[in-house]
Amino acid sequence: MKKKHVAGILALFMGILGVHRYYLGQRLLGAFYTFAFFISLIITIEEGVPAVMFPAILGFIDSILFFVMPKEDFDERYNKKKLKRKARTRTTSTERKFSHQKQTDTRPVDNRKKTSELQTLKKEAIELFRDYEFEEAVDLFEEASQLAPNDPSIHFNLACCYSMIEEAELSYNHLQKAVENGFDATNKIHSHTALAYLRTHPEFEQFVQNGFKVVKALPTPQESLLDTKPEEESPEKEKPTVEISEEDDLLTQIAKLGDLLEQGVLTQEEFAIQKQKLLENL
């Protein structure tokens, strides 16, 4: 899908060369802008007349028009073909799901219709790929893979699409499926431009050496319980004590013994013995 703001920026900064027209697929008009630029440049150099401002002004006007143009009008004018293609694809997908729900187990599958639909999906996906619409191409190739899950060409094309959007893991997985299902043109894996992103990864050589199979990473080793050192037991907290001074009076000393009893320092029996000693010392 062509973007309105991208066209506006290209027109603003490179409109003098007609780059925005090439972006919008208007190659003939873009060639006119480029030709007009070089002609006006020659006139400017030879005659000293600022004729080169003419294509610059055209590009500036185009940029303003793109920026103020509603998105719906822009899509209607420049994305009409792709919008129709997407609508047709959605309709086809909906019809296929609906017919699949109504289909009984005894009803034979129309292989000819399925093959025709598969070829249509693949053709449209390849067109999207060539238009650099990689995510949209992925959607169509994924639909095609549901119709023909063992088609090696679909998996190879999916690997190329995922590589272009830098989804390395998905790309590796589909390359593996392509080879497993009979894709024998392995030289394309080493030379195809769309897979250049994968070939920059250090895992690529290992993937090839492993017979075009993804090597699953080993789980992180867990710490052995035998190697784990038991935690040192913290020393028991010292029990709080209350010093009993001989200078204290009898009631104070007995009260302090009661505190020791409550704190668990003295047992009931020890409390009774200590209390008896205090009474004997009177």
Secondary structure as the mmCIF struct_conf table of DSSP 4:
data_model
#
loop_
_struct_conf.conf_type_id
_struct_conf.id
_struct_conf.beg_label_comp_id
_struct_conf.beg_label_asym_id
_struct_conf.beg_label_seq_id
_struct_conf.end_label_comp_id
_struct_conf.end_label_asym_id
_struct_conf.end_label_seq_id
HELX_RH_AL_P HELX_RH_AL_P1 LYS A 4 MET A 14
HELX_RH_3T_P HELX_RH_3T_P1 GLY A 15 LEU A 17
TURN_TY1_P TURN_TY1_P1 GLY A 18 GLY A 18
HELX_RH_AL_P HELX_RH_AL_P2 VAL A 19 TYR A 23
TURN_TY1_P TURN_TY1_P2 LEU A 24 GLY A 25
HELX_RH_AL_P HELX_RH_AL_P3 ARG A 27 GLU A 47
TURN_TY1_P TURN_TY1_P3 ALA A 51 VAL A 52
HELX_RH_AL_P HELX_RH_AL_P4 MET A 53 VAL A 68
BEND BEND1 MET A 69 MET A 69
HELX_RH_AL_P HELX_RH_AL_P5 LYS A 71 TYR A 78
BEND BEND2 ASN A 79 ASN A 79
HELX_RH_AL_P HELX_RH_AL_P6 LYS A 80 LYS A 102
TURN_TY1_P TURN_TY1_P4 ASP A 105 THR A 106
BEND BEND3 ARG A 107 ARG A 107
HELX_LH_PP_P HELX_LH_PP_P1 PRO A 108 VAL A 109
HELX_RH_AL_P HELX_RH_AL_P7 ASN A 111 ARG A 130
TURN_TY1_P TURN_TY1_P5 ASP A 131 TYR A 132
HELX_RH_AL_P HELX_RH_AL_P8 PHE A 134 LEU A 147
TURN_TY1_P TURN_TY1_P6 PRO A 149 ASN A 150
HELX_RH_AL_P HELX_RH_AL_P9 PRO A 152 MET A 164
TURN_TY1_P TURN_TY1_P7 ILE A 165 GLU A 166
HELX_RH_AL_P HELX_RH_AL_P10 ALA A 168 GLU A 180
TURN_TY1_P TURN_TY1_P8 ASN A 181 GLY A 182
TURN_TY1_P TURN_TY1_P9 THR A 186 THR A 186
HELX_RH_AL_P HELX_RH_AL_P11 ASN A 187 SER A 191
HELX_RH_3T_P HELX_RH_3T_P2 THR A 193 LEU A 195
HELX_RH_AL_P HELX_RH_AL_P12 ALA A 196 ARG A 199
TURN_TY1_P TURN_TY1_P10 THR A 200 THR A 200
BEND BEND4 HIS A 201 HIS A 201
TURN_TY1_P TURN_TY1_P11 PRO A 202 PRO A 202
HELX_RH_AL_P HELX_RH_AL_P13 GLU A 203 GLN A 209
TURN_TY1_P TURN_TY1_P12 ASN A 210 GLY A 211
BEND BEND5 PHE A 212 PHE A 212
HELX_LH_PP_P HELX_LH_PP_P2 VAL A 214 SER A 224
TURN_TY1_P TURN_TY1_P13 LEU A 225 ASP A 227
HELX_LH_PP_P HELX_LH_PP_P3 THR A 228 PRO A 240
TURN_TY1_P TURN_TY1_P14 GLU A 246 GLU A 247
BEND BEND6 ASP A 248 ASP A 248
HELX_RH_AL_P HELX_RH_AL_P14 LEU A 250 GLN A 263
TURN_TY1_P TURN_TY1_P15 GLY A 264 GLY A 264
BEND BEND7 VAL A 265 LEU A 266
HELX_RH_AL_P HELX_RH_AL_P15 GLN A 268 GLU A 280
TURN_TY1_P TURN_TY1_P16 ASN A 281 ASN A 281
#
